[in-house]
Amino acid sequence: MPSIAGLLEQQEVAARRRVDGLREEADRIQAEVAAAEQEGQEWAIARRRVNTVLAPDGGNTAAAKVAQGPWDVDAQPAPRDAAWPKTMVPLWRERPGGG
């Protein structure tokens, strides 16, 4: 018959192993979160840069600030046409006969 001290020690060892496993998993998840945050920041930078390039003034923000008066600070920019014409994508349908 195992001793109470032996049973307690087994439970303690099992608990330590579980803690170690959870810590490793937490480290892995934290690394994934950091990578996802970095990727999100990179996409936000890319979006801002594309918006700058596609701006009506060609990204010349100084000219836009000079053209606006102090009363235009909160004004929303006027909508503009897309940079390229819109393309119609045909609806996909399966051909009769499955081919």
N, CA, C and O atoms as a GROMACS GRO file, in nm:
protein
  396
    1MET      N    1   0.084  -0.117   0.000
    1MET     CA    2   0.000   0.000   0.000
    1MET      C    3   0.089   0.124   0.000
    1MET      O    4   0.180   0.136   0.082
    2PRO      N    5   0.062   0.220  -0.095
    2PRO     CA    6   0.146   0.340  -0.103
    2PRO      C    7   0.122   0.431   0.017
    2PRO      O    8   0.013   0.436   0.074
    3SER      N    9   0.226   0.502   0.052
    3SER     CA   10   0.214   0.594   0.166
    3SER      C   11   0.144   0.722   0.125
    3SER      O   12   0.140   0.758   0.007
    4ILE      N   13   0.089   0.789   0.222
    4ILE     CA   14   0.021   0.917   0.195
    4ILE      C   15   0.122   1.018   0.142
    4ILE      O   16   0.091   1.095   0.051
    5ALA      N   17   0.240   1.018   0.198
    5ALA     CA   18   0.344   1.110   0.151
    5ALA      C   19   0.379   1.082   0.005
    5ALA      O   20   0.401   1.175  -0.072
    6GLY      N   21   0.384   0.956  -0.032
    6GLY     CA   22   0.414   0.918  -0.170
    6GLY      C   23   0.303   0.963  -0.265
    6GLY      O   24   0.331   1.013  -0.374
    7LEU      N   25   0.178   0.946  -0.224
    7LEU     CA   26   0.065   0.990  -0.305
    7LEU      C   27   0.064   1.141  -0.321
    7LEU      O   28   0.038   1.192  -0.430
    8LEU      N   29   0.093   1.212  -0.215
    8LEU     CA   30   0.099   1.358  -0.222
    8LEU      C   31   0.211   1.404  -0.315
    8LEU      O   32   0.194   1.499  -0.391
    9GLU      N   33   0.324   1.334  -0.307
    9GLU     CA   34   0.436   1.370  -0.394
    9GLU      C   35   0.401   1.346  -0.541
    9GLU      O   36   0.437   1.427  -0.626
   10GLN      N   37   0.331   1.238  -0.571
   10GLN     CA   38   0.288   1.211  -0.708
   10GLN      C   39   0.196   1.322  -0.757
   10GLN      O   40   0.209   1.369  -0.871
   11GLN      N   41   0.103   1.365  -0.674
   11GLN     CA   42   0.010   1.471  -0.712
   11GLN      C   43   0.086   1.603  -0.734
   11GLN      O   44   0.055   1.679  -0.826
   12GLU      N   45   0.185   1.628  -0.650
   12GLU     CA   46   0.266   1.750  -0.663
   12GLU      C   47   0.343   1.748  -0.795
   12GLU      O   48   0.348   1.848  -0.865
   13VAL      N   49   0.404   1.635  -0.829
   13VAL     CA   50   0.480   1.622  -0.953
   13VAL      C   51   0.386   1.640  -1.073
   13VAL      O   52   0.421   1.708  -1.169
   14ALA      N   53   0.268   1.580  -1.068
   14ALA     CA   54   0.171   1.594  -1.177
   14ALA      C   55   0.129   1.741  -1.192
   14ALA      O   56   0.115   1.790  -1.304
   15ALA      N   57   0.108   1.809  -1.082
   15ALA     CA   58   0.069   1.950  -1.086
   15ALA      C   59   0.181   2.035  -1.146
   15ALA      O   60   0.154   2.126  -1.225
   16ARG      N   61   0.306   2.007  -1.109
   16ARG     CA   62   0.419   2.081  -1.165
   16ARG      C   63   0.428   2.061  -1.316
   16ARG      O   64   0.451   2.156  -1.391
   17ARG      N   65   0.411   1.936  -1.360
   17ARG     CA   66   0.415   1.907  -1.505
   17ARG      C   67   0.306   1.983  -1.578
   17ARG      O   68   0.328   2.036  -1.687
   18ARG      N   69   0.187   1.987  -1.518
   18ARG     CA   70   0.076   2.060  -1.581
   18ARG      C   71   0.108   2.208  -1.590
   18ARG      O   72   0.083   2.271  -1.693
   19VAL      N   73   0.163   2.265  -1.482
   19VAL     CA   74   0.201   2.406  -1.482
   19VAL      C   75   0.306   2.433  -1.589
   19VAL      O   76   0.297   2.531  -1.663
   20ASP      N   77   0.405   2.346  -1.598
   20ASP     CA   78   0.510   2.364  -1.699
   20ASP      C   79   0.451   2.358  -1.840
   20ASP      O   80   0.487   2.439  -1.926
   21GLY      N   81   0.361   2.263  -1.864
   21GLY     CA   82   0.298   2.253  -1.993
   21GLY      C   83   0.215   2.377  -2.026
   21GLY      O   84   0.218   2.427  -2.139
   22LEU      N   85   0.141   2.425  -1.929
   22LEU     CA   86   0.060   2.545  -1.951
   22LEU      C   87   0.148   2.668  -1.975
   22LEU      O   88   0.114   2.754  -2.057
   23ARG      N   89   0.259   2.677  -1.904
   23ARG     CA   90   0.351   2.790  -1.926
   23ARG      C   91   0.407   2.787  -2.068
   23ARG      O   92   0.416   2.891  -2.134
   24GLU      N   93   0.446   2.668  -2.114
   24GLU     CA   94   0.496   2.655  -2.251
   24GLU      C   95   0.389   2.696  -2.352
   24GLU      O   96   0.417   2.765  -2.450
   25GLU      N   97   0.266   2.652  -2.327
   25GLU     CA   98   0.155   2.688  -2.416
   25GLU      C   99   0.130   2.839  -2.412
   25GLU      O  100   0.105   2.901  -2.516
   26ALA      N  101   0.136   2.898  -2.293
   26ALA     CA  102   0.117   3.043  -2.279
   26ALA      C  103   0.226   3.120  -2.354
   26ALA      O  104   0.198   3.221  -2.418
   27ASP      N  105   0.350   3.073  -2.345
   27ASP     CA  106   0.460   3.137  -2.418
   27ASP      C  107   0.437   3.130  -2.568
   27ASP      O  108   0.459   3.227  -2.640
   28ARG      N  109   0.392   3.012  -2.615
   28ARG     CA  110   0.364   2.996  -2.757
   28ARG      C  111   0.252   3.089  -2.801
   28ARG      O  112   0.261   3.153  -2.906
   29ILE      N  113   0.147   3.098  -2.721
   29ILE     CA  114   0.034   3.185  -2.756
   29ILE      C  115   0.076   3.331  -2.753
   29ILE      O  116   0.036   3.409  -2.840
   30GLN      N  117   0.156   3.371  -2.655
   30GLN     CA  118   0.204   3.509  -2.650
   30GLN      C  119   0.287   3.543  -2.772
   30GLN      O  120   0.278   3.654  -2.824
   31ALA      N  121   0.368   3.448  -2.818
   31ALA     CA  122   0.447   3.471  -2.940
   31ALA      C  123   0.355   3.486  -3.060
   31ALA      O  124   0.380   3.570  -3.147
   32GLU      N  125   0.249   3.405  -3.067
   32GLU     CA  126   0.153   3.418  -3.177
   32GLU      C  127   0.080   3.552  -3.172
   32GLU      O  128   0.057   3.614  -3.275
   33VAL      N  129   0.044   3.596  -3.052
   33VAL     CA  130  -0.023   3.726  -3.037
   33VAL      C  131   0.069   3.838  -3.084
   33VAL      O  132   0.026   3.928  -3.154
   34ALA      N  133   0.196   3.831  -3.044
   34ALA     CA  134   0.291   3.934  -3.086
   34ALA      C  135   0.306   3.936  -3.238
   34ALA      O  136   0.312   4.043  -3.299
   35ALA      N  137   0.312   3.819  -3.299
   35ALA     CA  138   0.324   3.812  -3.445
   35ALA      C  139   0.199   3.867  -3.512
   35ALA      O  140   0.208   3.938  -3.613
   36ALA      N  141   0.082   3.835  -3.458
   36ALA     CA  142  -0.044   3.885  -3.515
   36ALA      C  143  -0.054   4.036  -3.499
   36ALA      O  144  -0.100   4.105  -3.590
   37GLU      N  145  -0.011   4.089  -3.385
   37GLU     CA  146  -0.011   4.235  -3.366
   37GLU      C  147   0.081   4.302  -3.466
   37GLU      O  148   0.046   4.405  -3.525
   38GLN      N  149   0.199   4.245  -3.487
   38GLN     CA  150   0.294   4.300  -3.583
   38GLN      C  151   0.234   4.300  -3.723
   38GLN      O  152   0.245   4.398  -3.796
   39GLU      N  153   0.171   4.189  -3.760
   39GLU     CA  154   0.109   4.181  -3.891
   39GLU      C  155  -0.002   4.285  -3.907
   39GLU      O  156  -0.014   4.348  -4.011
   40GLY      N  157  -0.081   4.302  -3.801
   40GLY     CA  158  -0.188   4.402  -3.805
   40GLY      C  159  -0.132   4.542  -3.824
   40GLY      O  160  -0.187   4.622  -3.900
   41GLN      N  161  -0.023   4.573  -3.754
   41GLN     CA  162   0.040   4.704  -3.769
   41GLN      C  163   0.094   4.723  -3.911
   41GLN      O  164   0.082   4.831  -3.968
   42GLU      N  165   0.152   4.618  -3.967
   42GLU     CA  166   0.204   4.628  -4.104
   42GLU      C  167   0.091   4.652  -4.204
   42GLU      O  168   0.108   4.730  -4.298
   43TRP      N  169  -0.024   4.585  -4.185
   43TRP     CA  170  -0.138   4.608  -4.275
   43TRP      C  171  -0.191   4.750  -4.260
   43TRP      O  172  -0.229   4.812  -4.359
   44ALA      N  173  -0.194   4.802  -4.138
   44ALA     CA  174  -0.241   4.939  -4.116
   44ALA      C  175  -0.148   5.039  -4.185
   44ALA      O  176  -0.194   5.136  -4.245
   45ILE      N  177  -0.018   5.015  -4.176
   45ILE     CA  178   0.079   5.102  -4.244
   45ILE      C  179   0.059   5.094  -4.395
   45ILE      O  180   0.059   5.196  -4.463
   46ALA      N  181   0.040   4.973  -4.446
   46ALA     CA  182   0.020   4.956  -4.591
   46ALA      C  183  -0.106   5.030  -4.636
   46ALA      O  184  -0.104   5.097  -4.739
   47ARG      N  185  -0.214   5.020  -4.558
   47ARG     CA  186  -0.338   5.088  -4.594
   47ARG      C  187  -0.319   5.239  -4.596
   47ARG      O  188  -0.365   5.307  -4.688
   48ARG      N  189  -0.251   5.291  -4.494
   48ARG     CA  190  -0.227   5.437  -4.490
   48ARG      C  191  -0.142   5.481  -4.609
   48ARG      O  192  -0.167   5.585  -4.668
   49ARG      N  193  -0.042   5.401  -4.643
   49ARG     CA  194   0.043   5.439  -4.757
   49ARG      C  195  -0.034   5.435  -4.888
   49ARG      O  196  -0.017   5.523  -4.973
   50VAL      N  197  -0.117   5.334  -4.906
   50VAL     CA  198  -0.197   5.326  -5.028
   50VAL      C  199  -0.294   5.444  -5.034
   50VAL      O  200  -0.311   5.505  -5.139
   51ASN      N  201  -0.356   5.477  -4.921
   51ASN     CA  202  -0.446   5.592  -4.918
   51ASN      C  203  -0.372   5.721  -4.955
   51ASN      O  204  -0.427   5.807  -5.023
   52THR      N  205  -0.248   5.733  -4.911
   52THR     CA  206  -0.168   5.850  -4.944
   52THR      C  207  -0.139   5.855  -5.093
   52THR      O  208  -0.152   5.960  -5.156
   53VAL      N  209  -0.100   5.742  -5.148
   53VAL     CA  210  -0.067   5.736  -5.291
   53VAL      C  211  -0.190   5.764  -5.377
   53VAL      O  212  -0.181   5.831  -5.480
   54LEU      N  213  -0.306   5.713  -5.335
   54LEU     CA  214  -0.428   5.729  -5.414
   54LEU      C  215  -0.502   5.860  -5.384
   54LEU      O  216  -0.608   5.885  -5.441
   55ALA      N  217  -0.446   5.943  -5.297
   55ALA     CA  218  -0.511   6.070  -5.264
   55ALA      C  219  -0.520   6.156  -5.391
   55ALA      O  220  -0.434   6.146  -5.478
   56PRO      N  221  -0.624   6.240  -5.400
   56PRO     CA  222  -0.642   6.321  -5.521
   56PRO      C  223  -0.523   6.410  -5.553
   56PRO      O  224  -0.499   6.440  -5.670
   57ASP      N  225  -0.448   6.452  -5.452
   57ASP     CA  226  -0.334   6.540  -5.475
   57ASP      C  227  -0.204   6.461  -5.493
   57ASP      O  228  -0.095   6.518  -5.492
   58GLY      N  229  -0.215   6.330  -5.510
   58GLY     CA  230  -0.098   6.246  -5.532
   58GLY      C  231  -0.013   6.229  -5.409
   58GLY      O  232   0.106   6.200  -5.419
   59GLY      N  233  -0.073   6.245  -5.292
   59GLY     CA  234   0.001   6.226  -5.167
   59GLY      C  235   0.068   6.351  -5.117
   59GLY      O  236   0.143   6.346  -5.019
   60ASN      N  237   0.044   6.466  -5.182
   60ASN     CA  238   0.105   6.592  -5.140
   60ASN      C  239   0.019   6.652  -5.029
   60ASN      O  240  -0.070   6.732  -5.056
   61THR      N  241   0.045   6.613  -4.906
   61THR     CA  242  -0.036   6.657  -4.794
   61THR      C  243  -0.013   6.804  -4.762
   61THR      O  244  -0.102   6.870  -4.708
   62ALA      N  245   0.102   6.856  -4.795
   62ALA     CA  246   0.129   6.998  -4.769
   62ALA      C  247   0.036   7.085  -4.852
   62ALA      O  248  -0.016   7.184  -4.802
   63ALA      N  249   0.015   7.048  -4.978
   63ALA     CA  250  -0.074   7.124  -5.065
   63ALA      C  251  -0.216   7.117  -5.013
   63ALA      O  252  -0.290   7.216  -5.021
   64ALA      N  253  -0.256   7.003  -4.962
   64ALA     CA  254  -0.392   6.988  -4.910
   64ALA      C  255  -0.411   7.075  -4.786
   64ALA      O  256  -0.518   7.133  -4.769
   65LYS      N  257  -0.311   7.085  -4.700
   65LYS     CA  258  -0.323   7.166  -4.579
   65LYS      C  259  -0.328   7.314  -4.613
   65LYS      O  260  -0.400   7.390  -4.549
   66VAL      N  261  -0.252   7.356  -4.714
   66VAL     CA  262  -0.253   7.496  -4.754
   66VAL      C  263  -0.388   7.532  -4.815
   66VAL      O  264  -0.439   7.642  -4.793
   67ALA      N  265  -0.446   7.439  -4.892
   67ALA     CA  266  -0.572   7.467  -4.960
   67ALA      C  267  -0.687   7.478  -4.861
   67ALA      O  268  -0.784   7.548  -4.887
   68GLN      N  269  -0.678   7.409  -4.748
   68GLN     CA  270  -0.785   7.413  -4.650
   68GLN      C  271  -0.768   7.533  -4.559
   68GLN      O  272  -0.658   7.569  -4.519
   69GLY      N  273  -0.881   7.594  -4.528
   69GLY     CA  274  -0.879   7.700  -4.431
   69GLY      C  275  -0.902   7.642  -4.293
   69GLY      O  276  -0.932   7.523  -4.282
   70PRO      N  277  -0.891   7.722  -4.188
   70PRO     CA  278  -0.911   7.672  -4.053
   70PRO      C  279  -1.054   7.620  -4.032
   70PRO      O  280  -1.077   7.536  -3.945
   71TRP      N  281  -1.148   7.670  -4.110
   71TRP     CA  282  -1.287   7.625  -4.098
   71TRP      C  283  -1.308   7.485  -4.155
   71TRP      O  284  -1.411   7.422  -4.129
   72ASP      N  285  -1.212   7.435  -4.232
   72ASP     CA  286  -1.223   7.304  -4.296
   72ASP      C  287  -1.159   7.192  -4.214
   72ASP      O  288  -1.148   7.080  -4.262
   73VAL      N  289  -1.117   7.221  -4.093
   73VAL     CA  290  -1.043   7.122  -4.015
   73VAL      C  291  -1.123   6.994  -3.995
   73VAL      O  292  -1.068   6.885  -4.008
   74ASP      N  293  -1.252   7.006  -3.964
   74ASP     CA  294  -1.334   6.888  -3.939
   74ASP      C  295  -1.410   6.841  -4.062
   74ASP      O  296  -1.486   6.744  -4.053
   75ALA      N  297  -1.390   6.906  -4.175
   75ALA     CA  298  -1.464   6.869  -4.296
   75ALA      C  299  -1.416   6.734  -4.348
   75ALA      O  300  -1.297   6.704  -4.344
   76GLN      N  301  -1.509   6.654  -4.395
   76GLN     CA  302  -1.477   6.525  -4.454
   76GLN      C  303  -1.436   6.547  -4.600
   76GLN      O  304  -1.494   6.632  -4.667
   77PRO      N  305  -1.339   6.472  -4.651
   77PRO     CA  306  -1.301   6.488  -4.791
   77PRO      C  307  -1.416   6.444  -4.882
   77PRO      O  308  -1.493   6.355  -4.849
   78ALA      N  309  -1.425   6.509  -4.995
   78ALA     CA  310  -1.530   6.475  -5.091
   78ALA      C  311  -1.504   6.336  -5.148
   78ALA      O  312  -1.388   6.300  -5.171
   79PRO      N  313  -1.609   6.258  -5.172
   79PRO     CA  314  -1.586   6.125  -5.231
   79PRO      C  315  -1.528   6.138  -5.370
   79PRO      O  316  -1.559   6.233  -5.443
   80ARG      N  317  -1.443   6.043  -5.407
   80ARG     CA  318  -1.380   6.049  -5.538
   80ARG      C  319  -1.398   5.915  -5.607
   80ARG      O  320  -1.427   5.814  -5.544
   81ASP      N  321  -1.380   5.918  -5.736
   81ASP     CA  322  -1.392   5.795  -5.814
   81ASP      C  323  -1.278   5.702  -5.780
   81ASP      O  324  -1.172   5.744  -5.733
   82ALA      N  325  -1.300   5.574  -5.805
   82ALA     CA  326  -1.196   5.475  -5.781
   82ALA      C  327  -1.080   5.500  -5.876
   82ALA      O  328  -1.096   5.562  -5.981
   83ALA      N  329  -0.963   5.452  -5.838
   83ALA     CA  330  -0.844   5.472  -5.920
   83ALA      C  331  -0.854   5.399  -6.053
   83ALA      O  332  -0.804   5.448  -6.154
   84TRP      N  333  -0.918   5.282  -6.055
   84TRP     CA  334  -0.936   5.204  -6.176
   84TRP      C  335  -1.084   5.178  -6.196
   84TRP      O  336  -1.160   5.173  -6.099
   85PRO      N  337  -1.125   5.160  -6.319
   85PRO     CA  338  -1.267   5.129  -6.343
   85PRO      C  339  -1.305   4.999  -6.274
   85PRO      O  340  -1.222   4.909  -6.257
   86LYS      N  341  -1.430   4.991  -6.236
   86LYS     CA  342  -1.477   4.870  -6.170
   86LYS      C  343  -1.487   4.756  -6.272
   86LYS      O  344  -1.525   4.778  -6.387
   87THR      N  345  -1.454   4.638  -6.228
   87THR     CA  346  -1.456   4.521  -6.313
   87THR      C  347  -1.568   4.430  -6.269
   87THR      O  348  -1.585   4.404  -6.149
   88MET      N  349  -1.645   4.382  -6.362
   88MET     CA  350  -1.751   4.287  -6.331
   88MET      C  351  -1.693   4.147  -6.337
   88MET      O  352  -1.632   4.109  -6.437
   89VAL      N  353  -1.711   4.072  -6.232
   89VAL     CA  354  -1.664   3.935  -6.228
   89VAL      C  355  -1.784   3.845  -6.253
   89VAL      O  356  -1.884   3.856  -6.182
   90PRO      N  357  -1.775   3.756  -6.353
   90PRO     CA  358  -1.892   3.672  -6.382
   90PRO      C  359  -1.919   3.577  -6.266
   90PRO      O  360  -1.828   3.532  -6.196
   91LEU      N  361  -2.046   3.550  -6.247
   91LEU     CA  362  -2.090   3.458  -6.142
   91LEU      C  363  -2.049   3.317  -6.180
   91LEU      O  364  -2.068   3.277  -6.295
   92TRP      N  365  -1.993   3.242  -6.088
   92TRP     CA  366  -1.950   3.106  -6.116
   92TRP      C  367  -2.069   3.014  -6.109
   92TRP      O  368  -2.147   3.019  -6.015
   93ARG      N  369  -2.082   2.931  -6.208
   93ARG     CA  370  -2.186   2.828  -6.208
   93ARG      C  371  -2.122   2.699  -6.259
   93ARG      O  372  -2.038   2.700  -6.348
   94GLU      N  373  -2.164   2.590  -6.199
   94GLU     CA  374  -2.115   2.461  -6.243
   94GLU      C  375  -2.177   2.427  -6.377
   94GLU      O  376  -2.297   2.446  -6.398
   95ARG      N  377  -2.096   2.377  -6.469
   95ARG     CA  378  -2.147   2.341  -6.601
   95ARG      C  379  -2.235   2.216  -6.590
   95ARG      O  380  -2.210   2.128  -6.508
   96PRO      N  381  -2.337   2.210  -6.674
   96PRO     CA  382  -2.419   2.088  -6.674
   96PRO      C  383  -2.331   1.968  -6.708
   96PRO      O  384  -2.243   1.978  -6.793
   97GLY      N  385  -2.354   1.858  -6.642
   97GLY     CA  386  -2.274   1.739  -6.666
   97GLY      C  387  -2.154   1.731  -6.574
   97GLY      O  388  -2.077   1.636  -6.582
   98GLY      N  389  -2.136   1.832  -6.485
   98GLY     CA  390  -2.028   1.828  -6.385
   98GLY      C  391  -1.891   1.853  -6.442
   98GLY      O  392  -1.793   1.833  -6.369
   99GLY      N  393  -1.874   1.894  -6.565
   99GLY     CA  394  -1.743   1.910  -6.624
   99GLY      C  395  -1.695   2.042  -6.617
   99GLY      O  396  -1.584   2.070  -6.663
   0.00000   0.00000   0.00000
